[in-house]
Amino acid sequence: QSALTQPASVSGSPGQSITISCTGTRSDVGYSQSVYWYQQFPGKAPKLIIHDVTDRPSGISDRFSGSKSGNTASLTISGLQAEDEADYYCVSYTVSNTMLFGGGTKLTVL
Amino acid sequence: EVQMLESGGGLVPPGGSLRLSCAASGFTFDTYSMTWVRQAPGKGLEWVSSISYTGDYIAYGDSVRGRFTISRDNSKSTLYLQMSSLRPEDTAVYYCAKGRDSRAIRSAWDYWGQGTPVTVSS
């Protein structure tokens, strides 16, 4: 299975909003409500920021939001802050009962 | 406090075997699914394998199926990954992660270990 498609990089200025897309197929993102987003800083373990397409775990800022339309899931970060600069990964459950990650997106805060 | 501590990583020649362990604490281990995720140097995350809280349901990624075996010992609160027929492309940091939802077969992973590095090279 090929990885879900994410832009390699996105950037934005402090205070702006950015959106990271995660495109799959009807066998993964289009099939499942089990789409998650992770934030990862260099040398650190990933951190869950969105689960089940739209839900934020306790303690995650409401500046992070998730959505899905068809075969594409999206992560939006509003009110961008310097501390948001990190790598972001989507992952989806698939019709084959496996999990599939996106290739990751490097967010740069200008 | 939830903690997962991986161990067992190291340098192994191609074709060799290695067993990773993940000792968990701070939660009721036998009610949560567990997962292994890996990350090759400078690359993205790759799902390796997941096991249900009872151990009855197991799934593997295409790249490791038939070579890796996931298991758990609920009496020891420990997750394992037996890796055999190792290839250079298996070189990565291996993370164990805990399922978020109690008694769920499928769940996001809310706590991760710090990772253990595996290098496959002659």
Interface residues (C-beta under 8 A of the other chain):
Chain A: Q1 A3 S34 Y36 Y38 Q40 A45 P46 K47 L48 H51 D52 P57 D87 Y89 V91 Y93 N97 T98 M99 L100 F101 G102 G103 G104
Chain B: T35 V37 G44 L45 E46 W47 S50 A59 Y60 G61 D62 Y95 R100 R106 A108 W109 D110 W112 G113 Q114 G115
